[in-house]
Amino acid sequence: MAAVDLRDVSKAYGTHAAVRRLSLHVASGERVALLGPSGCGKTTTLNMIAGFLEPDAGAISIGEQPMAGVPPHRRDTGMVFQSYALFPHLDVHDNLAFGLVMRRTPKQEIHARVREALALVRLEGLQRRHPKELSGGQQQRVALARALVIRPAVLLLDEPLSNLDAKLRHEMRLEIVEIQQRLGITTVFVTHDQDEALAIADRVAVMNAGVIEQIDTPAGIYHRPQTEFVARFIGEGNFMPGRVAEVDGERAVVEAEGAGRLVALRDRAAPVGTRVLAMVRPERVRVVRAPDGGDNSLPATVRALSFLGAVTRCQLAAGDRVLTAALHDTVDAPGPGTEVWLEWNAADCRVVLERDA
């Protein structure tokens, strides 16, 4: 195991700054996800850690060893690529053995370590199959085993599950967590899938335009977003713009446009008069027939219902604003056109600074 440190790292392609003064510490044995939309710099960051790209500025260290000028094969990292990058002319055994052969590992040890790696990913007995004879999930496991067979200090994964169907993605999330916990290997992975990041990572670094907007636990990222970008990128939310009218410690009263006075929590400084968004997640919104004295209440009209299995998505008109609630008990769900009230607690409503605030 080894910690990974990036300090003020920058990378540009011509005039485009892909990564800008990015600093990140990944503790030994930790799983960190780099999450963000296409073009945010997450894959560039991963490739700089791997050594496939050199930063224009800043420093990268792995296990407290500076990586400036160190080639990829000497960085003690294992990489799983989005395309898996398996050699089509080699069988599973020889795909896994390739890195060990390049390291001049004794033949007997190669066979033992390949068997060990295949057992780790539950692919015993498939060592003589070629990649074209494997399912997508099996190919993904082979790619993971190939990265682990060299026993790296750091595991790097670039969109490792993007080529799998939804059911396999869910299964492989659990597989990756189980394997990582068993080995205790430091892991950095890139994804644009927020469910994947929240399910796998100990901490999530949300990237935008080459910088980390917020790094936190999955729960912190979801429930306590610190910027408008993070709040809108992660999950679904109801956003009500307005200005801070009163503050009392971490609580704030927001004069929301078309929604009246709302009580919310604030994570960062937002003095009276600041332009903000009051955000509440759909699953925290209660749809009731009459107000019962909650912290926040709004009259609304049901516009549409969408059954999604575990929940029913309820779209409502509150004045000139459209809000969403997630209903878990749908037996008595109000139909379209029904006049209702929306309520939520102050603890479930967050104050987020507007981008131009």
Secondary structure as GFF3:
##gff-version 3
##sequence-region A 1 357
A	DSSP	beta_strand	4	13	.	.	.	ID=ss1
A	DSSP	beta_strand	16	26	.	.	.	ID=ss2
A	DSSP	beta_strand	31	35	.	.	.	ID=ss3
A	DSSP	alpha_helix	42	50	.	.	.	ID=ss4
A	DSSP	beta_strand	57	62	.	.	.	ID=ss5
A	DSSP	beta_strand	65	66	.	.	.	ID=ss6
A	DSSP	three_ten_helix	72	74	.	.	.	ID=ss7
A	DSSP	beta_strand	77	80	.	.	.	ID=ss8
A	DSSP	alpha_helix	92	102	.	.	.	ID=ss9
A	DSSP	alpha_helix	107	120	.	.	.	ID=ss10
A	DSSP	three_ten_helix	131	133	.	.	.	ID=ss11
A	DSSP	alpha_helix	136	148	.	.	.	ID=ss12
A	DSSP	beta_strand	154	158	.	.	.	ID=ss13
A	DSSP	alpha_helix	166	183	.	.	.	ID=ss14
A	DSSP	beta_strand	186	191	.	.	.	ID=ss15
A	DSSP	alpha_helix	194	200	.	.	.	ID=ss16
A	DSSP	beta_strand	203	208	.	.	.	ID=ss17
A	DSSP	beta_strand	211	216	.	.	.	ID=ss18
A	DSSP	alpha_helix	218	223	.	.	.	ID=ss19
A	DSSP	alpha_helix	228	233	.	.	.	ID=ss20
A	DSSP	beta_strand	238	248	.	.	.	ID=ss21
A	DSSP	beta_strand	251	256	.	.	.	ID=ss22
A	DSSP	beta_strand	260	266	.	.	.	ID=ss23
A	DSSP	beta_strand	275	280	.	.	.	ID=ss24
A	DSSP	three_ten_helix	282	284	.	.	.	ID=ss25
A	DSSP	beta_strand	286	288	.	.	.	ID=ss26
A	DSSP	beta_strand	296	307	.	.	.	ID=ss27
A	DSSP	beta_strand	312	318	.	.	.	ID=ss28
A	DSSP	beta_strand	321	327	.	.	.	ID=ss29
A	DSSP	beta_strand	339	344	.	.	.	ID=ss30
A	DSSP	three_ten_helix	346	348	.	.	.	ID=ss31
A	DSSP	beta_strand	349	353	.	.	.	ID=ss32
###
